């Protein structure tokens, strides 16, 4: 008996998390002797949430594990790649191709899309926040808003998207880093006095744990920030303000006041860490107001999913697609300079960039051959570096 509602590895790979109509499709194909019919399917985004200009593709390692052992070939953009809903000429852009006997992999469509859609949504939202935060510290605080079974995926996706760290123990284990966090209001309330609680934290925690005091439990944020600084002095790394909907009603002004009062008292080393209901818009304005670090939760962990779809575009080597989709096997070519994409038939020669004339590189690369993983599966830290390099070459979003 399971205590919690989740599907395990064998159930996901075995098709237990698929939609019933794929099971019925498999049954019909088998009954008609067509289960080995060879198809080529492509995964494309129907669009991007809220008109976002680009997304960050994640979930590829899990997709590789899903197809491992299945008699298919898979081509994919590398994990962490920027992708677009359409290329430079308005053609829908595939992020993955799957070729093989349809009866062997049709029941994996639903879990495949689930792996890509949610993770890519989280990574994209994280990357958007990184884009506006610049070099400032970002920590993922969002696992408490989602089912705990998927907290490692959420933290991994946020980290790959550009966050510096994650708060959960399991998420930190997945990204091979130490968990990052501060202290809750509950510690202050349980001890009953802010200064006593801050000093107790300082006394008990090992030296490598940054002293970040939450400074808005009972009194005004400015008053508690000063109290924390005077209590811990040079040992205080930051004060955390968790009041975006403060009764003062102006979080930007609160951050400005706290920064001023700390500076004028000689506590310029103390950072201002903010959290609570943040997104890319609020991170931008609070950063400009003087905030140094951000704990971002719900807007990332509950990011809108990317609506990827999988469609057959070839049957037995012949072009075939439903209306609204372009048939045939395709390759995506990306300009190495300006990040412009070109989608064209797979066998056509490499094009020049239609925008700047620069060199292009193919984006859809072998991931699975005959059921065997043939691509490198980089560590989260390597994927994150790849994401950050791409973000530098993309225009501002706000």
N, C-alpha and C positions, 0 to 999 in steps of 0.2 A: 504493500500500500504506500502510495506517495502522499506526503504531507502537503505538497504544493502543486499547482497546476502548470505543468510545463511538459514539453516533448523532449525526450533524450536523443542522443546522437543516432542511435539505431532507428528510432521512429522517424526522424527527419530524413535520413538516407533511404529508408524503406518506403517512403511515400505516404506515411501516415498523416502528414500535415498537408496533403494536397486537397484540391477541390474534387468533389465526386465526379464531375463531368470528365476529368482526365482518366479516372479509373474506368468509366464507361467507354471512353474513347479507346483505351487499351484493350478492353474486352471485345469491342467491335472489330478492331484491327486484327486481333488474334483469331477471332471466329472466321474472318474473311481471308485469312492467310496473308495479311498485309503488315504484320507487326515489324517486318524487316525493311519496309519501304524507307529509302534513304531521303532525308530532308536536310535542309539548311535553315536554321532559325536564327533570327537576330534579336538582340535586346536593344531597344531604343527608348529614350524618354519622350513621353507625349508632350512634355513642356516642363518648365521649372516653376516651382512655387512662387507666387507673388511677383512674377515677372523677373526673377533673378536672372542675370545675364549668363551665369555659368554655375556649374556644380563641381563637387569633388567626389570622385568615384571611390567608394569603399565597399567592403564585403567580398572582395575578390578571393582572399585566402579561404574564406568559408565556402565560397562557390566552388573553388578547386577541390576542397574536401568533399563537397556534395557530389561532384561528378567523378571523383576518383573511383576507379573500378568499373565505371560504366563505359560501354564500348562507343565512345564519342571522341571527336576532336573539338577542342574549344580554343577560340582566339579571343583575347581580351585586351583592353587597355590596361596598363599597369595600375596596381592599386595606388590610390592617391592622385590619379590623373585629373586634371581639369577636363571637363567635357561640356559640350553645348547641346542645346535641344536641336539646333540646326547648324549646318555648316555655313560658309561664306555665301553660298548661292541659295540658301534656304532649303537644303535637302536634310531630311531627318538623319540624325547622326547615330550609328550603332556604337555601343560600347562593348558588345560581346557578340560572338558568333558561335553557334553550336551545330555541328554536323554529325549525323549518324542515324541509325534506325529509330524512327520516331516512337515506335512501340516500346523501346528500351528506356527512353528518357522523358516521355510526356508527363509522367506523374511527378517529375522533379521541377516542373515549371513553377508551380506555386511557391515551394520553399526557396527556389532560386530568386524569384522576384522579391520575396520577403527579406532575404539576406541583403540584397542590393538596395532596395527602396528605402528602408529605414536607416540603415547605416550611412548611406550616401546623404540622406537628409540631415542627419546629425553632423556629419563631417562638413557639409556645405555651410550649415549655420555657424559652426565653430570657425570655419575659415573666414566667413564674412566678419565675425567679431574680431578675429585676429587682424584682419585687414584694417579695421578702424582703430584698433588698440595700439598699433605699431609694435614697439618693443616691450610694452608694459606686461606685467605678469597676469596670466589668465589661468584660473583653476576651475575645473569642472565640479559643480556642486549639485548636479541634477538627479542623481540616482534615486533619491527619496521620492521622486515624483512618478517613477515607473516601476514595473514588476521587477523584483530583485533578481530573478533568473536571467534577465538580460543586462544587468548592470555592467558586467565586463565588456560587452559589446558597445554599450553607450560610452563608457569611459575611453575605450580604445579608439572609437570613431572621433570623439571630441579631441583627444590627444593628437591623432593623425591630422585632424583639421587645423591644428596649430596651437592648441592649448598647451600650457607649460606643465601641467600636472593635474591629478585627479584626487578626489577625496576618499574614494573607497579602497578598502584593503585588497579586494580581489582585482579591481581595475588596475591598481598600481602594480600588482603582480603580473598582470597581462602585459603591461607596457614596460616591465622590468625597471621600475622606478620606486621610490619611496612615496607613500601617500602624503598628500599635502592638505593642511587644514588649520583652523584656528582654535576657537573655543566657543561653546554654545552659551546662550543666555541661561540655560539650565544650571551651569556651573555657578554662576553668580548668585542665582536665586537659592540654590541648595546651600551655599555657604552663608548667604544672607548679607554680604557686604562686598561691594565691588573691589575695594583695595585689598581686602583679605583674600578674595578669590584670585586676583591677579598675582599676588605674592605667593599664594599656595601653588599656582601653576608654575611660577618661576622656580620655586623650591623643588618641586617634584619632577618636572620634565628634564630630560637629559639636555646637555648643552647644544646638541645639533638640532633641537626643535626651536624654530623661531618663536620669539615671544611676541605674539600678536594678540592684543587685548580687545575684546569686544567692548565698545564704549558707547552703548546707548540703552542700557537696561533700565535704569531708574531715572537718571537725570538727563539734562540736555546733552547732546552729543559733544558740543564744545567743552562743556564742563567735565564730562567723563574722560575725554581725550587728554585734557590737561592733568587730571587726577592720575591717569595711567602713566603718563610721561614722568610725573613727579615721583610716582611710586617705584618705577623700574629704571628710570633714567637711561643710561647708555645701553642697558640690556634690552630695552624695548625696541622691537623691530618695526612694529606697525600697530595702528589702531584700526579696528574694523567697525564700519558703520553699516548697519543692516536695516536701514529705515528709508527705503525709497518712497514710502507713502507716509512719511513723518507728519505729525500734526502741524509742523511748521509749513508743510506743503511745498517746500522748495529745496530738493535734495542738492541741487547744484550750489545754492547759497550756503548750505550746511557744509559741504566739502570745502568751499572757499574759506569759510570762517575757521574751520578746524585747521586747515593748512596754515592760515595766517597766525593763529594763536600758538600753534606748535613752533613755528619759525621764530616768532618774536620772543619766545622764551628760551631759544637756543636748542630746540629739539628738531633741527632740520633733518637729522638722520632718521626720524620716525616717519614711516610711510603711511599713506592713507589707503586702506583696503576697503572697498565697498562691495556690497552684495545685496541681493533681494530684488527679484523681478527685473533683472537687467536683460537687455538685448543690444543689437548693434547700434541703434539710435542713442540709447541712454549711455552706453559705454563711450560713445564718441563725445557727448557733451560733458560727461563727468570726467573724462580724461582731460579735456580742455580746461575744466575747472580746477584740476590739480590732483585728481585721484591717481594713485600709483599702481594699484593692483585691483583685480576684479574676481569675485567668485560668482560664476554664472551658472544658473541651474536650469529651471524649467524651459526657458526658450531654446536651449540646446538639446536637452534630453527629450523634450516633446516637440522637436523641430518637425515642420511639415515634411512628409515623405516625398521622395521623388517618384513620380508615376511612371516607372519603367514598364514596358510591355514586351512580351516575346511573341514574335510572329514568324511563321514559315514564309520564306522568300524563294526557296527552290525545292523541287521534288524530283528525285532521280536525275539531278544535274540540270534540270530545265527550270527557267524562271517561272515563279508562281507566287502570287501574293494577293491578299484581299484588297479591296478598294481602299484607297487612301494610303497605301504603302507601296514602296518601290521594290520591285522584285530583283532577285539576283544577289550574288555574293559581292560584298563591298569592302573597301579599305578606306580608312580615315587617315589622311595625311596632314600633318601639322607643321606650320612654319616655325622654324627654330628661333626666329627673331621676334615675330609679332604675335605668335600664338593663334594665328588664323588657321582654321581647318578646312579641308577639302574632302568631300566624299565622292568616290568614283568607283566604277566596277573594279573588282579585285585584281584582275589580270592586266589592267591598263598600267602603263609606265608611270613612274614617279613624276608628279607635276611640280612646277614652280609655284611659289605662293602667288595667288591671284591679286594680292593686295600690294606686297612690296617686292615681289620677284625673288624672294629669298629661297634658301634650301628648305625642303620639307623632310619629315621623318614619318615612317609608318607607325600608327598607334595601336592597331590590332595585331597582337603578337601571340604566338603559340603558348597556351596555358596547359592544355591537356592533349595528349596524343594517344589514341587507342585506350583511353581510360587511365593513362599514367601521367602524373604531374611532371611537366618538363620545364616549367619556368621556375626561376628563383622566387621564393616567397620571403620578401624582406621583413626585417624586424620593424615594429612600429616606429622606432626612433629614425630609421632610415627613410621610411615612408613619409614621416613628418618633415624631414629635411627636404624631400622632393616637393612636397606641398608648398612649403615656405618659399622655395626657389621659384615656383610658378607664380605664387601670389605677388612677388616683387615685379613680375612682368605684366600684371593685369592693372587696368586703370582703377582709380578710386571708385568705391560703390556709393559713397554718400558725399 
